[in-house]
């Protein structure tokens, strides 16, 4: 799986980018830089921006090194480069490359949001002790991860799908929500399902996880069975929720998302 590829190939510390050749992934602030045709820029394009504020290795795949270059958000861009939303490239790149783009995005977003220490206000810098930013006051700042549960709820040959008002027109997905402080993932699942669609579930079964860089989620996927209740949506979060038969599913979230993977796994076994 994509997550296993990443875990074997990540660079754990801030290793300065040296003279080794590799694929450079560039960011301005937390926005990825692409050519106008949607391809990754080469070094000749990045050279037009001057020296980046941050440059370090983030990992490798099949001996190919990946390097993050990050410039200030206000850096002026030449016409040959554009700031781009990584969501536009879901499914357009091989899984290993998208995994590195996702890792680069999360790290770029993290260093952009953590330029100063939250404890004393002083500027922070790299530390070789951990994969973190550090301050002279002894505070360490690790990359932010926001765990969230996402659940396929079944009732016979039907599954519960919901849509957010922020989804593309007509697209449905699974019920999901963030884990609160002091809460287990299982407790969060039960709470989120009841809050968002008003039903109770049982027989939770773990599916898998996915790093989702929008901006720093760690998605934990589950199967669950309907237990009781009628659908009652949380209007602040959900626009619509319905039971759908396996043979009459609506447009679904992108095939690279864990939501779609869980649905396809269920389909395969029914």
N, C-alpha and C positions, 0 to 999 in steps of 0.2 A: 504493500500500500504506500501511498504518497508519504504518509507520516513516518513510515519505517525508513524510507529512502532518506528523508531529512535527518532523522535521528542518528544515522550512521555517518553523515557527511558534514555535520555542522562544525564550524570553527568555534571553540568554546570561549576563547578570550579575544580581546581586542588586539589582533595581530596587525601591525601597520602594513599597509600595502607597499610591497617592495617592487623590485624590477621584474618579478615573475609576471608572465603574460596571463591574462584571464578575461573573463567576461565582466565588464564594468556595468553596474546598475546605478543610474544617477537619480538623485532627488533634489528638488528645491523645497526646503521645509519638509512637509510630509507628502508632497506631490511627486509622483514618478515622472521622469523625463523620457519622452519618446520622440522619434522622428514623426513627421506629419503623416507618413504612410503606416504608422503603427509598429514599426520595427525598432529594435534596440539600437540606439546610436553607438557608433564606434568612437574610439578615443579622439579622432580628429574633430568630432563635433563637441565633445566635452572640453577639449582644449580651448575652445572659444570662450568658456566661462571663467577661465583662470583657475587658480588653485582652490580645491574644495576645502571647506572647514573641517570635514571629517572624511577619512579614507581608511578602510580596514577590510580585511578578509572576512567573509561571512560563511564560507563553506565551499565544498567541491562536489562534483559528480563525475564519475569515470575520469578522474584526474584533471578535469576542467575546473579551474579555480574561479570563484565568483567574488567580486570586490564591490563594496558599497562606497560610492562617492556622494557626499551630501553638501550642498551649498545653502547659503542663507535663503530664506523664503523670498527676500526682496531682490535677489540677483536678477539683473536683466537678461533676457533670453534672446538669442538670435532667431531669425525667422525659421531656421531649420529645426528648432526644437520646440516642443509643446509640453505643457503640464497636462497630465492625463490621469483619469480615474482607472485604477487597476481593474475594477469590475468589468470594464469594456473588453478585457482580454481573457475573461473566463473561457476556457476551452480552446483558445486560439494557439496556445503554446503547449509543448510536451509537458507532462506532469512534473518532471524534475525541474524544468526551467520555471514553471509557474510557482513551484514551491520556493525556489530561491528568490523570485520576485516578491512573493508574499513575506518571506523572512526579511528581505531588505526593507519592505514597506513598514513592517512592524518596528524594526530597529530605527529607521529614519524618523518615524512618528515619535518614538520614545525619546531619542536624543533631542529632538526639536522641543518636546514638551518638558524636558528636564535639564535646562541649561543652568539652573541655580538650585542650590540645596533648599529643600523644604523645611529643614530644621533651623538653619542659621542664616540663609539667604546668600551665602557666598557662591561664586562660580564653582561648578563641579568639573571633574576631568575623568579620564580613563583610569581604571585600576587593573593591575595585573593579577591581583589576588583572587578576584571573582569575575564572572561575566557581568560586570556592573559598572556604573558610574560611581565615583567616590568623592567625598569632601574631606577637607582637612579636619573637620570637627568629628570625624569618625562615622559619618552617615554614609551608608551604601544604598544606591538606588538600582534595583534590578528591573529588567524589562517587564513591562506591565502585561499581565494576562488576565482576562476576564472570563471565568468559567461560566458556561451556559448549558442548560439541558435542552434537548430537542427530542420530540416524542412522536412516534407513529402509534396512534390509538386505533385498535381494531374492534369491530363488532361483527362477527361472522365474516361475510364477504365484503364488508364495508370498512372504510377508513375515514377518520375525521380529518378534514382539511380546513384550513382557515386562510384568510387573506388580510394583509395589512393595507391600509390606504396608500402606503408608500411602494407597494409592489407594482410591477407592470400590469396594465389592464388585463383582467381575466385570470391572472396567475394566482395559484393557491400553493400553500406549503404546509409544513407541520407546525404544531404548537411548540413554542420555544420561549425561554426566558432565562434571565441571569440568576446565578446562585447568590443569595444574600450572605453577609457576614454571619458566621456562627451556624450556618445551615449546611446539612448534607446535600449531596446532589439529588438523592432520592426524595428528600423532603421538599426540595425546590421544585422537583418535577410535579409532585402532587399539588403543591401550592399554585404553581403557574397554570396548570391545567384547570384547576377549579376557578382561579381568578379570571382567566381569559375566556373559558367556554362553559363554566358552570357544571362540569361533570366530575365524577369520581372514577379513578382507574385502579387496576390491580395487576398482579403478576408482571412486574417490571422485569425486562430482560435487556441487558447491555448489548449494544451493537458495536460501537467503536467511537473514535474521536477524530476531530479535524481542526487544525489550526485555520482560523478564518480571519484574515487581516483587515477587517473593516470595523474598527481599526485594530483590535487586539483581542478578539474572542478565541476561546478554546471551547469548541462545541463537543458536547458529550451526548451521543445518540443512544436512544432506548426504544424498545418496543413496549407497549402496554396494552392491556385489555380493558374495554369498557366495563364498568361496574354498575353505576347508577347515575340518575340525574338527566335533566333535559338541557339542551344547548341554550345557554344564556350568555351572549358575548359581552366582553368588557369593551365598551365603545371607544374608550380612549386608546385602546391598543389594536382592536380587531374590527374590521369592516364587515366581515361575513364569516360564518363557519357552517359547514354542512357535512353530513355523511355522504360519501360517494362510493358507488359500487366499483369493484375492480375493473369492470368492463366499460365504465363510463366516467373516467377520471378527467378532470379539467386540465388546462395547461398548467404545467408544474414548474418548479424552480429549476435552475440550471443543472445539467447532468453532473457537473463537477462538485456540486454542493452536497454536504452530508445528508441533507433532507432528501434529495433525489436518490442518493445511494441507498438509504433506508427503504424508501418506497420501492425501488427496483428489486431489492433483496426480498421484500414481502411478496411482490408480484411473482418472482421466480419460484416461490414455494407455494403458490396458490393457483 
